[in-house]
């Protein structure tokens, strides 16, 4: 009986891995599922974006789990940029794996960087070009309610 108790304590103290971000590909799948576009082709996503139709974020927690450095309110804008780059190219993404980082290439865009550490997560600071990041942060702060 004592051995069983020790085993249970040891098992309960280990952190379970987050299967949503277990590999770079599962992170991308989680990102698309959070927005409900997993069944759409990249062309359908692009047509929807071009027509001005919006997507509905159905799982905000899963979406946020895809990012390693989402810390500030304005990081939501950066995450939206990443989604906007990846979603219309989802059928033609090129994933280049590595031990320290994985790069995801969409046509005509800077690579999206995923790094390991409690799963494979997208690093906003490395994925959003500096000029775009500055512009999005300024705009997000401008639109933020005054009481925050």
C-alpha positions as a printed NumPy array, in Angstrom:
array([[  0.   ,   0.   ,   0.   ],
       [  2.83 ,   2.404,   0.827],
       [  4.507,   1.86 ,  -2.58 ],
       [  1.26 ,   2.689,  -4.353],
       [  0.968,   5.955,  -2.409],
       [  4.504,   6.981,  -3.36 ],
       [  3.818,   6.252,  -7.023],
       [  0.616,   8.305,  -6.931],
       [  2.39 ,  11.267,  -5.374],
       [  5.151,  11.077,  -7.981],
       [  2.626,  10.917, -10.829],
       [  0.483,  13.733,  -9.519],
       [  3.432,  16.121,  -9.205],
       [  4.478,  15.773, -12.839],
       [  3.029,  18.399, -15.156],
       [  1.007,  16.842, -17.957],
       [  2.121,  17.95 , -21.401],
       [ -0.22 ,  20.247, -23.32 ],
       [ -1.169,  18.138, -26.329],
       [ -2.378,  21.233, -28.189],
       [  1.239,  22.385, -28.615],
       [  3.102,  19.078, -28.479],
       [  4.687,  19.577, -31.931],
       [  4.897,  22.543, -34.316],
       [  2.191,  20.959, -36.482],
       [ -0.181,  20.415, -33.552],
       [  0.354,  24.066, -32.567],
       [ -0.681,  25.153, -36.06 ],
       [ -3.684,  22.801, -35.97 ],
       [ -4.699,  24.228, -32.576],
       [ -4.396,  27.773, -33.939],
       [ -6.694,  26.947, -36.86 ],
       [ -9.16 ,  24.992, -34.704],
       [ -9.405,  27.886, -32.22 ],
       [-10.711,  30.029, -35.074],
       [-12.9  ,  27.279, -36.539],
       [-11.11 ,  27.172, -39.883],
       [ -9.634,  23.69 , -39.703],
       [-12.089,  22.493, -42.374],
       [-11.515,  25.407, -44.754],
       [ -8.917,  25.518, -47.485],
       [ -6.417,  28.336, -47.619],
       [ -8.211,  29.664, -50.705],
       [-11.522,  29.749, -48.818],
       [ -9.882,  31.596, -45.929],
       [ -8.284,  34.092, -48.307],
       [-11.573,  34.709, -50.133],
       [-13.304,  35.277, -46.825],
       [-10.611,  37.751, -45.721],
       [-10.742,  39.611, -49.041],
       [-14.527,  39.944, -48.853],
       [-14.227,  41.511, -45.4  ],
       [-15.974,  38.666, -43.612],
       [-14.72 ,  38.059, -40.104],
       [-13.749,  34.877, -38.347],
       [-15.061,  33.932, -34.921],
       [-12.587,  32.953, -32.205],
       [-14.314,  29.929, -30.701],
       [-11.575,  28.931, -28.232],
       [ -9.598,  31.922, -26.869],
       [ -7.67 ,  29.779, -24.36 ],
       [ -6.438,  27.403, -27.053],
       [ -5.492,  30.347, -29.283],
       [ -3.501,  31.986, -26.498],
       [ -1.805,  28.666, -25.656],
       [ -0.199,  28.744, -29.111],
       [  2.02 ,  31.705, -28.15 ],
       [  5.125,  31.713, -25.96 ],
       [  5.326,  35.432, -25.211],
       [  1.761,  36.76 , -25.126],
       [  2.062,  38.948, -22.029],
       [  0.558,  42.361, -22.772],
       [ -2.852,  43.393, -24.01 ],
       [ -1.395,  44.63 , -27.283],
       [  0.113,  41.197, -27.957],
       [ -3.374,  40.197, -29.085],
       [ -2.821,  42.372, -32.166],
       [  0.485,  40.593, -32.854],
       [ -1.21 ,  37.203, -32.504],
       [ -3.872,  38.388, -34.933],
       [ -1.161,  39.309, -37.407],
       [  0.317,  35.799, -37.147],
       [ -3.117,  34.27 , -37.717],
       [ -3.617,  36.568, -40.707],
       [ -0.338,  35.404, -42.228],
       [ -0.826,  31.69 , -41.619],
       [ -4.547,  31.174, -42.213],
       [ -4.814,  31.991, -45.933],
       [ -1.644,  29.989, -46.62 ],
       [ -2.588,  26.993, -44.492],
       [ -2.523,  24.607, -47.449],
       [  0.874,  25.761, -48.656],
       [  2.816,  26.357, -45.445],
       [  6.389,  25.097, -45.453],
       [  7.526,  23.865, -42.035],
       [ 11.286,  23.656, -41.456],
       [ 11.901,  21.813, -38.182],
       [ 14.887,  22.215, -35.918],
       [ 15.898,  21.378, -32.366],
       [ 15.981,  24.962, -31.076],
       [ 13.363,  26.468, -33.367],
       [ 11.001,  25.606, -36.172],
       [ 10.305,  28.049, -38.965],
       [  6.976,  28.189, -40.761],
       [  7.012,  29.896, -44.129],
       [  3.942,  31.369, -45.785],
       [  4.271,  32.903, -49.251],
       [  5.307,  36.57 , -49.26 ],
       [  5.748,  36.791, -45.473],
       [  8.488,  36.674, -42.881],
       [  8.846,  33.269, -41.234],
       [  6.815,  32.449, -38.153],
       [  9.084,  31.148, -35.371],
       [  8.124,  28.386, -32.928],
       [ 10.366,  27.426, -30.03 ],
       [ 10.194,  24.487, -27.64 ],
       [  9.648,  24.824, -23.919],
       [  6.443,  23.463, -22.423],
       [  5.445,  22.559, -25.975],
       [  6.126,  24.254, -29.289],
       [  4.784,  27.801, -29.193],
       [  4.894,  30.74 , -31.576],
       [  7.241,  33.532, -30.49 ],
       [  5.566,  36.835, -31.333],
       [  8.701,  38.958, -30.973],
       [ 10.499,  36.818, -33.544],
       [  7.534,  36.232, -35.862],
       [  6.158,  39.73 , -36.375],
       [  8.532,  42.07 , -38.25 ],
       [  9.681,  45.   , -36.088],
       [  8.015,  47.664, -38.259],
       [  4.696,  45.799, -38.201],
       [  5.056,  45.156, -34.464],
       [  5.578,  48.864, -33.732],
       [  2.597,  49.881, -35.85 ],
       [  0.285,  47.259, -34.298],
       [  1.317,  48.108, -30.733],
       [  0.701,  51.829, -31.294],
       [ -2.706,  51.116, -32.822],
       [ -3.675,  48.656, -30.064],
       [ -2.767,  51.198, -27.383],
       [ -4.688,  53.918, -29.208],
       [ -7.809,  51.736, -29.308],
       [ -7.503,  50.527, -25.687],
       [-10.079,  51.928, -23.254],
       [ -8.757,  54.919, -21.288],
       [ -9.297,  53.301, -17.871],
       [ -6.702,  50.588, -18.488]])
